[in-house]
Amino acid sequence: MSAQIDAPKYTYLKRGVYYFVSGLSLALLVGCKTIEPLVLPEISDIKTVFPSNTTVYEKMPCSVGWKYKISTHPNIANPSEKKSFAADIGTWSRRCSKGRGYLGKKGLSIDAPRGTPVLAIADMVLVDALNRSSQQQCKVLNRSQVGRGCMRPFDDLSLTFRDIATGRTILYYHLMSKNPFVPGFGQGECEIPLNFQEERHKRYPSFCGGYAKKEVKKGEVIGFSGDAGHPHISLGILIAPDDPLYNGKAGYVDPANSFKWEMSPSKSDAYLYPFAEYEVVTEGS
């Protein structure tokens, strides 16, 4: 008499074998995409070319030319109500994108070619820097990654600033490692590790030579856009309970819909769009 196999258990077994074989095949046959090393210019050689447009926008433009567009919005979970802080405090909407990002996402994503200079949106002071970048982030046995293989590279330098004028916290992440604040990131003993979550000591400024500077003016280059699944940066703004715009509420808000924006730096209270055209001018050129 043949053995009987419980149907539900058999189905789960088949499914488990399928995902295991799929993941193993991706790891061995497809592997991670290879990329050519990207040579970045010295920040001192970058000349930003701002447009003559002096318009102050009530909301961030959804796209600027073909290079830059908002691809996802914040999705900050409020544990007590199981909804987004960004929707509760700010004015989150699907104005620019259908994507709300992953649960817990603190900032909106702006698509930009990897290696594009990223600008300070205000006069700011650096509060913290953390470099979680790796050469690859592979989750081949994770269902969400089947068919994608590895994210290679995985750029995740995060820079946290305090807006000097308002006290708001401004967070950039998914930047490349090169930056003017902690020059040691990605260099020497702090070379980017192969895999995500390895060699964690390389994440911290204290191990990588410390800070070279902390203050930055509106419109200055703070780093370079990275790639984490696709080329983009993420930008979040955290408001405190004493922020006059939000009547005692606190949390991350959707920057695109919650503040005024401009394309050229001025002394207005509008934030500066974090990208602009630029030239690389080296000595003798």
TITORKOL-65032 format. One line per 8 residues: number of its first residue (from 1); their letters; for each residue x, y, z of C-alpha. Coordinates in Angstrom, 3 decimals. Layout:
<pts>
NUM) A) X:Y:Z; ...
</pts>
This chain:
<pts>
1) MSAQIDAP) 0.000:0.000:0.000; 1.466:3.319:-0.986; 2.092:5.940:1.646; -0.408:8.781:1.827; 0.923:12.335:1.870; -1.167:15.045:3.495; -2.177:17.383:0.647; -1.581:20.759:2.366
9) KYTYLKRG) 1.796:19.660:3.714; 2.751:18.327:0.303; 1.815:21.649:-1.293; 3.965:23.574:1.197; 6.812:21.124:0.603; 6.648:21.637:-3.153; 6.510:25.377:-2.676; 9.519:25.327:-0.355
17) VYYFVSGL) 11.536:23.206:-2.773; 10.582:25.543:-5.625; 11.801:28.660:-3.824; 14.957:26.931:-2.647; 15.848:25.743:-6.148; 14.913:29.129:-7.649; 17.106:30.953:-5.158; 20.000:28.539:-5.592
25) SLALLVGC) 19.767:28.839:-9.374; 19.826:32.606:-9.171; 22.809:32.540:-6.862; 24.832:30.112:-8.975; 23.729:30.860:-12.515; 22.490:34.440:-12.610; 24.405:35.828:-9.686; 24.612:39.525:-9.011
33) KTIEPLVL) 24.748:42.049:-11.773; 28.218:43.396:-12.379; 28.908:47.093:-12.652; 31.853:49.126:-13.795; 33.519:51.174:-11.036; 32.148:54.707:-11.063; 34.829:57.385:-10.824; 33.394:60.386:-9.012
41) PEISDIKT) 34.736:63.914:-9.387; 36.213:65.818:-6.493; 33.485:67.820:-4.825; 35.643:70.942:-5.083; 35.624:70.536:-8.900; 31.822:70.492:-9.197; 30.249:73.724:-10.437; 26.483:73.720:-9.982
49) VFPSNTTV) 24.505:75.475:-12.717; 21.231:76.705:-11.250; 18.370:77.740:-13.543; 17.247:81.357:-13.792; 13.821:80.225:-12.574; 13.029:82.086:-9.325; 9.578:80.532:-8.851; 8.721:79.300:-5.359
57) YEKMPCSV) 6.543:76.181:-5.627; 3.940:75.383:-3.006; 4.834:71.697:-3.448; 7.867:69.910:-4.843; 7.587:69.344:-8.609; 6.937:65.693:-9.363; 9.631:65.598:-12.029; 12.371:67.832:-13.345
65) GWKYKIST) 13.318:67.009:-16.913; 13.947:63.366:-17.700; 16.502:62.762:-14.957; 14.694:63.441:-11.723; 11.261:62.292:-10.614; 9.560:61.280:-7.386; 9.109:57.516:-7.429; 7.824:56.686:-3.908
73) HPNIANPS) 6.486:58.525:-0.883; 7.119:57.982:2.848; 5.228:55.246:4.667; 5.864:55.896:8.357; 3.852:53.450:10.426; 1.941:54.716:13.448; 1.822:51.534:15.593; -1.259:52.600:17.536
81) EKKSFAAD) -3.385:53.351:14.470; -1.572:51.255:11.840; -1.422:54.111:9.378; 1.177:56.499:8.027; 2.548:59.335:10.135; 3.209:61.103:6.856; -0.502:61.029:6.082; -1.518:61.958:9.619
89) IGTWSRRC) 0.817:64.917:10.085; 1.615:66.179:6.630; -0.328:66.099:3.414; 0.620:62.742:1.935; -1.073:61.994:-1.364; -0.592:60.084:-4.572; 0.031:63.346:-6.411; 3.391:62.268:-7.812
97) SKGRGYLG) 3.542:58.499:-7.487; 1.414:55.480:-6.731; 4.222:54.068:-4.631; 4.281:54.526:-0.855; 7.496:52.613:-0.405; 8.015:49.929:2.201; 6.460:50.099:5.660; 8.613:52.348:7.812
105) KKGLSIDA) 10.065:54.334:4.915; 10.980:57.753:6.304; 11.507:59.683:3.097; 10.332:60.112:-0.442; 12.524:58.701:-3.220; 13.746:60.856:-6.080; 15.119:58.956:-9.066; 18.464:60.228:-10.330
113) PRGTPVLA) 21.407:58.681:-12.188; 23.917:57.116:-9.814; 26.760:59.522:-9.089; 24.722:62.709:-9.534; 25.768:65.438:-7.056; 23.204:65.936:-4.282; 22.618:69.403:-2.855; 21.883:70.813:0.593
121) IADMVLVD) 18.252:71.909:0.666; 18.934:74.500:3.395; 21.688:75.877:5.617; 22.309:72.870:7.848; 24.533:71.311:10.491; 25.399:67.613:10.297; 24.137:65.660:13.313; 25.021:62.101:12.331
129) ALNRSSQQ) 26.544:60.068:9.501; 26.165:56.317:9.058; 27.443:54.296:6.104; 25.604:50.983:5.639; 26.743:50.621:2.019; 27.902:47.269:0.671; 28.996:45.917:-2.674; 25.862:43.791:-2.756
137) QCKVLNRS) 22.736:42.969:-0.833; 21.544:39.487:-1.762; 18.314:37.870:-0.626; 18.067:35.067:-3.157; 15.923:32.912:-0.864; 13.629:35.795:-0.001; 10.386:35.596:-1.932; 10.424:39.302:-2.729
145) QVGRGCMR) 13.838:38.931:-4.361; 13.149:35.849:-6.521; 13.838:36.902:-10.092; 15.899:39.880:-8.972; 19.017:38.216:-7.603; 21.173:40.714:-5.748; 21.028:44.439:-5.419; 24.463:45.399:-6.620
153) PFDDLSLT) 25.656:47.897:-5.641; 23.811:48.744:-2.449; 24.484:52.387:-1.602; 23.261:53.459:1.811; 25.176:56.359:3.265; 22.759:58.297:5.456; 23.370:61.890:6.537; 21.227:63.504:9.220
161) FRDIATGR) 21.206:67.295:9.475; 19.579:69.976:11.580; 18.001:72.823:9.624; 19.624:75.904:11.168; 16.615:78.161:10.536; 13.820:75.874:11.736; 15.443:73.148:13.820; 13.837:70.443:11.683
169) TILYYHLM) 15.752:67.208:11.130; 16.605:66.549:7.480; 17.570:63.010:6.502; 19.232:61.922:3.266; 19.917:58.256:2.595; 20.903:55.894:-0.226; 23.855:58.126:-1.051; 27.185:56.785:-2.299
177) SKNPFVPG) 29.984:56.643:0.256; 31.954:59.664:-0.979; 31.050:62.823:0.909; 32.718:65.973:2.299; 31.886:65.266:5.951; 33.513:61.878:6.579; 36.090:61.500:3.774; 37.258:58.170:5.202
185) FGQGECEI) 34.044:56.340:4.344; 34.774:53.785:1.619; 38.526:54.329:1.845; 41.402:52.245:3.249; 40.335:50.319:6.346; 36.790:51.521:5.686; 36.568:50.010:2.214; 32.974:49.028:1.446
193) PLNFQEER) 32.306:45.424:2.563; 31.134:42.791:0.107; 27.878:41.908:1.842; 25.295:43.981:3.656; 25.406:43.739:7.473; 29.059:42.617:7.462; 31.986:44.524:9.019; 29.649:46.915:10.787
201) HKRYPSFC) 32.484:48.865:12.401; 33.049:50.467:8.984; 29.721:52.264:9.307; 30.874:54.771:11.885; 32.830:58.030:11.518; 34.853:57.262:14.667; 36.480:54.269:12.921; 36.888:56.022:9.560
209) GGYAKKEV) 38.881:59.109:10.473; 36.146:61.222:12.023; 34.452:64.343:10.694; 36.159:66.840:8.408; 33.316:69.380:8.597; 29.730:69.629:9.773; 28.221:72.841:8.440; 26.903:73.241:4.905
217) KKGEVIGF) 25.215:76.084:3.047; 22.074:75.823:0.943; 23.032:74.668:-2.550; 26.386:73.105:-1.639; 27.156:69.504:-2.604; 26.711:67.038:0.261; 27.347:63.795:-1.635; 26.326:61.685:-4.626
225) SGDAGHPH) 23.111:59.839:-5.431; 23.304:56.084:-5.032; 21.640:52.870:-6.112; 19.620:50.567:-3.859; 17.462:48.483:-6.154; 17.344:51.385:-8.593; 19.259:54.689:-8.859; 17.765:57.232:-6.420
233) ISLGILIA) 18.096:59.058:-3.138; 15.625:59.189:-0.273; 14.862:62.426:1.561; 12.899:62.783:4.784; 12.036:65.717:7.054; 11.253:65.235:10.738; 9.265:67.890:12.555; 9.299:68.522:16.317
241) PDDPLYNG) 6.255:69.217:18.501; 7.076:72.954:18.588; 7.048:73.317:14.784; 4.593:76.189:14.089; 3.211:74.514:10.951; 1.882:71.401:12.663; 0.229:72.435:15.947; 2.092:70.209:18.375
249) KAGYVDPA) 2.309:67.101:16.205; 5.667:65.447:15.585; 7.091:62.914:13.156; 8.348:62.487:9.608; 6.273:64.165:6.917; 6.159:63.955:3.148; 8.640:66.640:2.019; 7.073:66.963:-1.430
257) NSFKWEMS) 3.645:67.975:-0.177; 4.424:69.659:3.136; 6.822:72.506:2.288; 7.645:75.130:-0.338; 10.418:74.410:-2.853; 12.642:76.371:-5.225; 15.060:75.472:-8.023; 17.703:78.129:-7.327
265) PSKSDAYL) 18.996:78.953:-3.836; 17.692:82.175:-2.336; 17.093:83.627:1.117; 13.449:82.559:1.044; 12.083:80.003:3.503; 11.575:77.509:0.654; 13.706:74.387:0.532; 16.006:73.912:-2.442
273) YPFAEYEV) 15.389:71.025:-4.839; 18.273:68.598:-4.143; 19.456:68.301:-7.770; 20.591:70.744:-10.442; 22.629:70.742:-13.624; 26.375:70.810:-13.030; 29.788:70.915:-14.666; 33.074:69.375:-13.572
281) VTEGS) 35.809:71.986:-13.773; 39.297:70.717:-13.061; 42.419:72.810:-12.709; 43.745:73.825:-16.123; 40.533:72.906:-17.977
</pts>
